[in-house]
Amino acid sequence: MGAWQPLPDDLPPEVRHFVEQLRQLKDRTGLSLVALGARTAYSKSSWQRYLNATQPPPRQAVVALCRVAGVGKEEAERFGVRWELAAQAWPKPAAPAQAPVPEEYEDDPTLPWWEPPPKEPEVPSRRLLVVAVALVVVLVFMGVIGALALG
């Protein structure tokens, strides 16, 4: 494919290795960044940031690229390990004066458009508890009446 712009000299080795492997995987697909964006639900500009090491990709983006490239399970697992090492070593962005610097990058919870967002756990309502207690009382009452009728 086309020539990649050089990676920054001060990149940690884990990040450099990961991004180089990611670039090779992208080149294996034969897709442009626009086409890759359409196939993975991550935009062209996002892929530019990931492949030029200006921003770490979310794990789901790496998984999507592996899927598009037809990567086998073992190789995809190796990419997962490389991602973890790179994410831990990735240079932290300069923070504004008031904002604290994040301690480490977390896996971006962004999901592809075809996966529904995870549902928030619902807190049982008081009404549900009242209905459950009422049912238990009715069952006990019916048991007592049935015992009296038999006795």
Backbone hydrogen bonds in HBPLUS format (Angstrom, degrees):
<---DONOR---> <-ACCEPTOR-->    atom                        ^
c    i                          cat <-CA-CA->   ^        H-A-AA   ^      H-
h    n   atom  resd res      DA  || num        DHA   H-A  angle D-A-AA Bond
n    s   type  num  typ     dist DA aas  dist angle  dist       angle   num
A0011-LEU N   A0008-PRO O   3.41 MM   3  5.81 160.1  2.46 115.8 115.2     1
A0015-VAL N   A0012-PRO O   3.06 MM   3  5.42 120.2  2.44 107.6 121.6     2
A0016-ARG N   A0012-PRO O   2.99 MM   4  6.26 167.7  2.00 161.2 165.0     3
A0017-HIS N   A0013-PRO O   2.90 MM   4  5.99 170.7  1.91 151.0 153.6     4
A0018-PHE N   A0014-GLU O   3.03 MM   4  6.11 161.8  2.07 140.9 146.5     5
A0019-VAL N   A0015-VAL O   2.89 MM   4  6.07 171.4  1.90 159.4 161.2     6
A0020-GLU N   A0016-ARG O   2.93 MM   4  6.08 159.8  1.97 151.7 157.8     7
A0021-GLN N   A0017-HIS O   2.94 MM   4  6.15 157.7  1.99 149.5 155.5     8
A0022-LEU N   A0018-PHE O   2.83 MM   4  6.07 152.3  1.90 148.7 157.5     9
A0023-ARG N   A0019-VAL O   2.83 MM   4  6.05 155.4  1.89 148.7 154.8    10
A0024-GLN N   A0020-GLU O   3.02 MM   4  6.30 157.7  2.08 145.2 150.9    11
A0025-LEU N   A0021-GLN O   2.95 MM   4  6.19 155.5  2.01 145.5 152.5    12
A0026-LYS N   A0022-LEU O   2.89 MM   4  6.14 156.9  1.94 148.8 155.1    13
A0027-ASP N   A0023-ARG O   2.87 MM   4  6.13 160.6  1.91 151.7 157.0    14
A0028-ARG N   A0024-GLN O   2.93 MM   4  6.19 145.2  2.05 143.3 152.8    15
A0029-THR N   A0026-LYS O   3.07 MM   3  5.38 137.2  2.26 103.2 114.7    16
A0030-GLY N   A0027-ASP O   3.07 MM   3  5.39 138.1  2.25 104.8 115.8    17
A0036-LEU N   A0032-SER O   2.82 MM   4  6.01 157.9  1.87 149.5 156.6    18
A0037-GLY N   A0033-LEU O   2.85 MM   4  5.95 153.5  1.92 140.3 147.6    19
A0038-ALA N   A0034-VAL O   3.01 MM   4  6.34 150.5  2.10 144.4 152.3    20
A0039-ARG N   A0035-ALA O   3.00 MM   4  6.26 142.5  2.14 143.8 153.9    21
A0039-ARG N   A0036-LEU O   3.16 MM   3  5.10 123.3  2.50  92.7 107.1    22
A0040-THR N   A0036-LEU O   2.97 MM   4  6.06 127.7  2.25 145.4 158.5    23
A0041-ALA N   A0037-GLY O   3.00 MM   4  5.59 133.2  2.23 146.7 151.0    24
A0047-TRP N   A0043-SER O   2.99 MM   4  6.36 162.4  2.02 154.1 157.9    25
A0048-GLN N   A0044-LYS O   2.90 MM   4  6.21 149.3  2.00 148.3 157.8    26
A0049-ARG N   A0045-SER O   3.06 MM   4  6.32 155.7  2.12 143.5 148.8    27
A0050-TYR N   A0046-SER O   2.92 MM   4  6.24 159.7  1.96 153.4 159.4    28
A0051-LEU N   A0047-TRP O   2.84 MM   4  5.87 169.0  1.85 152.5 155.6    29
A0052-ASN N   A0048-GLN O   3.00 MM   4  5.91 123.8  2.32 138.3 150.0    30
A0054-THR N   A0049-ARG O   2.96 MM   5  5.04 146.9  2.08 150.9 154.6    31
A0053-ALA N   A0050-TYR O   3.33 MM   3  5.26 162.0  2.37 102.1 105.4    32
A0061-ALA N   A0058-PRO O   2.95 MM   3  5.41 132.8  2.18 110.0 122.2    33
A0062-VAL N   A0058-PRO O   3.39 MM   4  6.88 153.1  2.47 150.8 157.8    34
A0062-VAL N   A0059-ARG O   3.08 MM   3  5.24 117.5  2.48  99.9 114.7    35
A0063-VAL N   A0059-ARG O   2.96 MM   4  6.29 159.4  2.00 155.0 161.3    36
A0064-ALA N   A0060-GLN O   2.87 MM   4  6.04 154.9  1.93 142.5 149.4    37
A0065-LEU N   A0061-ALA O   2.92 MM   4  6.17 155.0  1.98 145.7 152.3    38
A0066-CYS N   A0062-VAL O   2.93 MM   4  6.17 159.6  1.97 149.5 155.1    39
A0067-ARG N   A0063-VAL O   2.94 MM   4  6.21 153.1  2.02 145.7 153.4    40
A0068-VAL N   A0064-ALA O   2.94 MM   4  6.20 163.8  1.97 152.0 155.6    41
A0069-ALA N   A0065-LEU O   2.90 MM   4  6.03 151.5  1.98 147.9 156.0    42
A0071-VAL N   A0066-CYS O   2.95 MM   5  5.14 171.3  1.96 157.2 155.8    43
A0070-GLY N   A0067-ARG O   3.10 MM   3  5.16 153.8  2.17 101.3 109.4    44
A0076-ALA N   A0072-GLY O   2.91 MM   4  6.05 157.9  1.96 154.3 161.5    45
A0077-GLU N   A0073-LYS O   2.91 MM   4  6.16 150.4  2.00 147.6 155.5    46
A0078-ARG N   A0074-GLU O   3.03 MM   4  6.38 150.0  2.13 144.1 152.2    47
A0079-PHE N   A0075-GLU O   2.96 MM   4  6.33 150.2  2.05 146.8 154.9    48
A0080-GLY N   A0076-ALA O   2.97 MM   4  6.30 145.0  2.10 141.8 151.8    49
A0081-VAL N   A0077-GLU O   3.00 MM   4  6.38 150.5  2.09 147.6 154.9    50
A0082-ARG N   A0078-ARG O   2.90 MM   4  6.18 162.7  1.93 151.0 156.0    51
A0083-TRP N   A0079-PHE O   2.82 MM   4  5.98 153.5  1.89 144.5 152.1    52
A0084-GLU N   A0080-GLY O   3.04 MM   4  6.31 157.9  2.09 144.3 149.4    53
A0085-LEU N   A0081-VAL O   3.04 MM   4  6.35 165.2  2.06 155.8 158.8    54
A0086-ALA N   A0082-ARG O   2.89 MM   4  6.05 164.1  1.91 152.1 157.0    55
A0087-ALA N   A0083-TRP O   2.76 MM   4  5.88 163.6  1.79 155.9 160.7    56
A0088-GLN N   A0084-GLU O   3.14 MM   4  6.30 151.6  2.22 144.5 150.9    57
A0089-ALA N   A0085-LEU O   3.16 MM   4  6.38 145.4  2.29 141.0 150.3    58
A0089-ALA N   A0086-ALA O   3.07 MM   3  5.09 120.3  2.44  95.1 110.3    59
A0090-TRP N   A0086-ALA O   2.77 MM   4  5.69 122.1  2.11 150.2 165.1    60
A0115-GLU N   A0112-PRO O   3.07 MM   3  5.74 166.1  2.09 123.2 127.5    61
A0129-LEU N   A0125-SER O   3.32 MM   4  6.70 153.9  2.39 143.5 150.0    62
A0130-VAL N   A0126-ARG O   2.98 MM   4  6.32 155.2  2.05 150.9 157.4    63
A0131-VAL N   A0127-ARG O   2.99 MM   4  6.27 159.3  2.04 150.4 155.6    64
A0132-ALA N   A0128-LEU O   2.98 MM   4  6.20 158.7  2.03 147.7 153.5    65
A0133-VAL N   A0129-LEU O   2.98 MM   4  6.22 162.7  2.01 151.8 156.0    66
A0134-ALA N   A0130-VAL O   2.92 MM   4  6.10 158.8  1.97 148.1 154.4    67
A0135-LEU N   A0131-VAL O   2.94 MM   4  6.19 153.6  2.01 148.4 155.2    68
A0136-VAL N   A0132-ALA O   3.07 MM   4  6.35 156.1  2.12 147.9 154.0    69
A0137-VAL N   A0133-VAL O   2.98 MM   4  6.25 160.7  2.02 153.3 158.2    70
A0138-VAL N   A0134-ALA O   2.94 MM   4  6.18 159.8  1.98 149.1 154.5    71
A0139-LEU N   A0135-LEU O   2.92 MM   4  6.14 160.4  1.96 149.7 154.9    72
A0140-VAL N   A0136-VAL O   2.95 MM   4  6.19 161.6  1.99 152.7 157.4    73
A0141-PHE N   A0137-VAL O   2.88 MM   4  6.04 162.8  1.91 150.9 156.1    74
A0142-MET N   A0138-VAL O   2.86 MM   4  6.08 158.2  1.90 150.7 156.5    75
A0143-GLY N   A0139-LEU O   2.92 MM   4  6.13 149.5  2.01 143.1 152.0    76
A0144-VAL N   A0140-VAL O   2.93 MM   4  6.23 155.3  1.99 152.5 158.4    77
A0145-ILE N   A0141-PHE O   2.97 MM   4  6.22 164.4  2.00 151.4 155.5    78
A0146-GLY N   A0142-MET O   2.84 MM   4  5.97 156.9  1.90 144.3 151.3    79
A0147-ALA N   A0143-GLY O   2.91 MM   4  6.11 151.4  2.00 143.0 150.8    80
A0148-LEU N   A0144-VAL O   2.93 MM   4  6.20 154.7  2.00 149.6 156.4    81
A0149-ALA N   A0145-ILE O   2.92 MM   4  6.11 150.7  2.01 146.1 154.4    82
A0150-LEU N   A0146-GLY O   3.13 MM   4  6.29 145.6  2.26 141.8 149.7    83
A0151-GLY N   A0147-ALA O   3.11 MM   4  6.12 138.8  2.29 139.1 149.8    84
